[in-house]
Amino acid sequence: MDTNAHLISLIQELRSDLQRMTDKQEEMFNDIKQIKEAVYNPDSGLYARLRSLEQWKETYSKVTWVMLTALIALVTGSLYQMIIGA
């Protein structure tokens, strides 16, 4: 009879462990779902943010080159005026 009680106890522990595993799997599923949403969301996900940063970088780079070219043109024009005007 002691063996039956021991087996029942072990089965109950096993059932309890399986229930905890099921709960943890559901929790992991929800976490992974949230991670996927954060990464792949087309409006505010990680890829959308990276795309926005890349576009900003391209625009900033173009503006920088235009300003640098204008500055070089102004310096060259000033030097030319100094040489020709003197």
N, C-alpha and C positions, 0 to 999 in steps of 0.2 A: 504494500500500500504506500509505503514511503517513496517508492520509485515512481508511482503514478503522480503523487503530489509534486515530486521534483520535476517530472516531465511537464506537468501543467504549468509550473512556475517558469520553466525554461521557454515554453511556448508563449506564455504571456510576455516575457521579456523580449522575445523575438518579435512578437506583434508590436510591442511598444517601440522597439528599435526601427521596425519597418515604417511605423507611423511617423517617427521623427525624420527618417530618410525622405519620406514622401513630402513632408512639410518643407524640408530643406531644399528638395528639388523644385518645388513650387516657388520658393523664395529665389532660388538661383534663376529660374525661368523668368521671373518678373524683373530681376536685376539685369539680365542679358537683354531683355526686351527694352528696358529703359536706356541701356547703353547703345543699342542699335538705333533707337529713336534719336538720341543725342548726336550720334555720328552721322546718320544718313538723312536727317530731316532736311528737306530741300530749302527751307526758309531760314532756319536758325541753327542747323547742325554744323558739325566740325568742317565738313567739306564746303559748306556755304561760306563759312567764315574765312577759310583759306582762299577761296575764289575771290572774295571781297578784298582780302589783303593783297593778293596778286594783282588785281585790277588797280588798286590804290598805288601799288609799287610802280606799275607801268606808267600810270598818269604822272606820278611824282618824278619819275625818271625823265619823262618827256619835258616836263616843266623845268627841271634842273638843266637839261641840255639847252633849252631855249634861252634861259636866263644866262647861262655861261656863254653861249654864242653872242648874245646881246652885249654882255660885259666885255668880251674880247673885241667886238666891233667898236664899242665906245672907246676902249683904251687905244686901239689901233687908230681910230679917227682922231683922238686927242693928240697922239704922237705925230701923226701926219700933219695936223694943224700946227703943232709946235715946230716941226722941221720946215714946213713950207712957209709958215708965217714969220719965221725968224730971219 
